[in-house]
Amino acid sequence: MLKTGHYRNASLVLGNNITAGQAIGACIDGYPNEGHPIFSYTDELDCAVVSHTQQHGREMLHLAVFEEGAGAAVLETIANVRVNEEQAPEEKEFIRSQVFLICSDSDVTFTTHNSPLRDSRVNVLINSLIESFGGFQDTPSFLLQAALDEERYREVMDQGIGELDLGVGGFQQTLEHAVQRGRVAQGGLVDVISSLWKRDLTQEDRRAAEKITGRFILRPGHDWDNAEVKAIMTEMAMELLNEGNDDGFAIVTKNGLRVTQDSVRLSDSFHVDGNRQIVNQQQMFSGLQDCFGTFIDMGVIGNEDAVIDVQDG
């Protein structure tokens, strides 16, 4: 089963001047002596801390969101499951979602199971956990952000672009940019659309091509690591970033960075054993640790200048 580890930066917005990693770590002292810590998530859902360990300065959390009042059955089941092809125990039906999370200082990498949770929901879980067990007089509150600064994601794009997902306006714009720079042979949008037909275009076809709406995806193919291919893909991506595109666009790099008109998101994938209900916890954390290492190698984690301050928008 393929899982995706998502990177976010946890910025302090209220309360004690402390990092998210320090705040989450402080929760251990507030957990009950017996049983699993449980806190309220919404009016109808609770969340249990299935496990919370610390390794090499990283907080490792396994959280389970479940129907209010079903904690005993859910936790007993989670503690004894084995990942195989068997159907999940009936008690598993109480679980809405599981979150596996690693936090170090302000850097957070997480993935989910059962049903996905948006990062805004994971944000609520982290803040609720800290409020419930952190023991702070002035409880800190954090905001998970996906944005990196422009210099950082341009450096990541230079490492290789996997695809440019463009609207027609963006396609015409980036094509014209490449033509003007002499990177591709002279042509136009209609000429490119024409190449999609295996027959000659009639005047009616040509008029339709001029009005066509949709998306075009440019991929470098097997030669993505070629210096010339990298150069033209990066130039076209930069043109999109500099000029914008009313049709919307997405730039996806080979190492998991996704840049759109509205956000910059970073992720990495890994494989684990499991099915839709049950998943191997050890493999989940191992995969997230590998994601952390990938993001460190990319220069994203451990660089305080890489993240846009929330107050600057």
N, C-alpha and C positions, 0 to 999 in steps of 0.2 A: 504494500500500500504506500502510495506517494504522499508525503506531507510537506508542507511549506512553512519554513521558519521566517517570520516577519521581523524586521528591525524597526524599532522606534526609539526616540530619545525622550526621556522623562524629564520635563522641565518643571522646576518648582514654581508654583504660582501663588501659594499662600502658606503661612505658618513658619515653623522652625526652619532655619537655614541649614538644610541637610539634604543629602542626595537620596534618591529613591531606594538605592541599594541599602543605605544605612537605615532608612525608615522601615523597609521591609524586614531587615535583619533584627530590628528592635522588637518586632512582633513576637519572636520566639519566647521572650521573657514573659509575654502576656498570655500565652496559651495555657489552657487548663492543664492540671497535672495528669489527668486521666482522660482518655477519649480524644477524638479529633475535634479541633476548633471548628465551630460553625458560626457564621454570621449572616445577617440579613442582606439579601441582594436586591430584591424588589418586594412588593406587597405579597406576591404569590410564590416567590422563589427564595431559597436559601443557598448558601455556598459553604462547602466544607474544605478545609485544608487537609487534603489527603496525605500530603507529605511536604515537608519543608526542610531542606538540608543546605549546608553551606560547604562549598568546595572552592579552594583557591581564590577566595575573595568574591565568589559569585553566589547569589541567593538562587536556589533551585526550588520552584514551587509547582505542585500539582494540585489544582483546584477543581472541584466538581460542583457544578450548579445543578440543583435538583428541586423538585416540587416540595413546597413547604411541608414539614412534618414527616418526610420520608427518610430522614437522615440515618437512622439506625440500619434500615434495610440496605440502603445504598452503600454505606461505608463497609458493612459486613461483606457485601458482594464484591466491592472493589478490592478488599484486602485478600480475597481468596480466588480471584479469577485466574484462569490460565488461557493464554491466547491460542486458539485452535479453530477448527471449523465448526465447533458446536454452537448452537444457538445461545445467545446471551441469557442469563437467568432473568426471570420475570422482574426481579427488583431493579434491573437495569433500566426498565422503562421509566422509572422515576427520574433518571438523569436526563437533563436537557443538553448540557454541554460540559466538556472537560477542557481545561486550559493547562498547558504545560509552559512554564515561563522561566527564563533565566535573566537575572538582573545583576549588573555590575556597575556600581556608581550610578550614572544616569543612562546607561545603555541597557535596553530591554530587547530580548528576542523571545518570541512566543509562537506557539501553534495551538490549534484547537482540535477537538474530536467530537463525535456524535453529531453535533450541529455547529456550524461556524458562528463565531462571535466577531462583530466589527471591533476595531481597535478602540472605539469610543466605549463599548461595553467592557472590554478588558480594562480600560482606564477606570471605569466605575468600580470594578472588582478590586483593583489595587488600592484605590483610595478608601474603599469600604473596609478592606482588610486592615489598613494602617489605622483608621479611625477606631476600629473595634479592639485591636490588640496592641497598638503601638505605645500606648501609655503616655502620650504627649499632652502637655497642658495647652500648647498652641499647635494643634494637629496640622502637620504639613499636607498639602494637596498638590498633586502632580498632573501635568497634561502630557499625554503621549503625542509626539509629533513625528511626522514622516519626512519633513522637509530637510534637505541638506543645502548648504550654501552653493552658489553657482559655480565657484571655482572647484569645489570638491566633486560635484557630479559631472562637470566637464572632464575632469581627470579620469573619472570612472568610465565615461563614454569613450575616451581615447584608448581604453584597454580592449575595445571591440564592441560593435553594435550588432545586435541580432536581427532587428527589424525596425523599420519606420512604418507606422500605421497611420495613414494619412486620409483626410477628406480630399475631395476633388480640388478645392481651392489650395490646400496645402501641397497636393501633388503637383499642380501646375506651378506653384511658387517655387518649390524645391527643384523641379525639373528646369525651370528657366534659370535659376541660380547656377545649376550645374552646367547648363549650356553656355551661359555668359562667361563662366570661368574656364570654358574649354575642356571641361571634364568629360562631357559626353557629346556625341555628334549632334549637329543642329537638328531640332525637331520641335514639336509642340504637343500640347495635350491631345488634340484630335488625332495627330499622327500616331501617338502611343496607343490610344484607344483603338485606332484602326488596326493595329497589329494584333489585337485580340480576335479579330475576325479572320476566317480562313478564305474569305472571298473578298472581292473588291467592294468598297463601300459605294452605295448609291447616294444621291444627293439627300434622300430622305434619311438614310442611315447617318450621314454626316451631320445633318441638323439634329438628329436625336443624340449623337455623340457629344455635340456641343452643349446639350442641356442635361446630360446624364448626371445623376447624383449617386453617391455611394462612397466607398472607401477603397483605397489602394494600399497594398502592403508591399514594401520594398525589402527584400532580404539579400544579403551578400552571398548566400550559398556556401559551398565548401571552401571558397577562397577568402572567407571573412578575415583571416589573419594576414592576408597579403597586404603589404604596406600601401599600395595604390588603392586597393579596395577600402581599407580602413580610412584612408584620407578622404575619399569621396563621400563615404557614408557619414563621417564625422562632419564634413563641410555642410552636407545637406541637413543634418541634425541641428547644427549650429544656426543655420538659416531659419529653421523652424522656431528655435528658441528665441532668436533675436527679433524676428518679425511677427511671431504669433500666427494664429490661423483660426478664422471664424468657424471652420468646420470641425475643429478639434483635432488632436493628434496624440500619438503615443510613441515614445522612443524607448525601445527595450534593448538593454545591453546584454552581452553574453554572460555577464556575471550577476544578473538579477536585478539591476536597477531599472525602474520603470518611471519615465518622466512623461507627465501629461500637462495639459494647459493649466491644471489646477493643483497638481501635487507631484512630489517626488517620493517614490516608494522603493524600498529595497527588500529583497527576499531571496531565499535559497531553498532548494528542495532536497529531501532525503527520503529513504525507504525504511519502513518499519513493518513488523508482522502484526496482523490484526484483521478485524472486519469492521463493519459499520458500528458495532456496539462496543467491542473490546479492542484494546490496543496494548502493545508491550511498552510499559512505562520506562524501563531501562533504555530501550532503543530510542524512545522519544527524547529523553534527555541527552543521550549520546548524539543524536542527530542535531539537536539544538546547540550542543557544544561545538560540533563541527561547523555549523552556521556561524557561530560566534568567531571561530578561527578564520573563516572565509572573510568576514567583514573586517576583522583586524588586518588581514593581509591586503585588503583593498584600501586600507587607510581611513576607513569610515569611523570605526570605534577607536577611542583613545585620543581623538583630536577634538579639543574643545571648540575650535573654530569652525568645525564642520557642520554645526547646527545653527539654524536661524533662531534668534531669540524670540520667544513667543510675544513679547511686548512690541517687537518690530513688525509683527504680522508675517 
